[in-house]
Amino acid sequence: GGCGRCSSDLPRGNGYELCMCIHAEENVILDAAKRGISLDGAVVYVNGWPCLWCLCHMYQVGIQWVVMRTIEPYPYVKDTNYDNLFQQLVRREEEAIREST
């Protein structure tokens, strides 16, 4: 990782209040806000599993779908809130293409 928290030996999922890193999903949201661009109804393409924070942020700004090439269970978090948001927002690439046509 890039910051002290990410480079430390803290267990995965702990110490986020110490983290100075910004995930790509957060950066997209912040950049859109800075430019006055609404993300309501937007589709975001990701290469890996979004974390719970990023899923929450994407949900709150109105992102319609988060598209991944393959969907597998998130290996790090067993959390009902994460699972609910994941099921609501995340689409496999071929599903997103099919649903958008």
Sequence and secondary structure as in RCSB ss.txt:
>XXXX:A:sequence
GGCGRCSSDLPRGNGYELCMCIHAEENVILDAAKRGISLDGAVVYVNGWPCLWCLCHMYQVGIQWVVMRTIEPYP
YVKDTNYDNLFQQLVRREEEAIREST
>XXXX:A:secstr
  SHHHHS   TT  GGG     HHHHHHHHHHHHT   TT EEE SS   HHHHHHHHHTT  EEEESS    S
S   HHHHHHHHHHEEEHHHHHHHH 
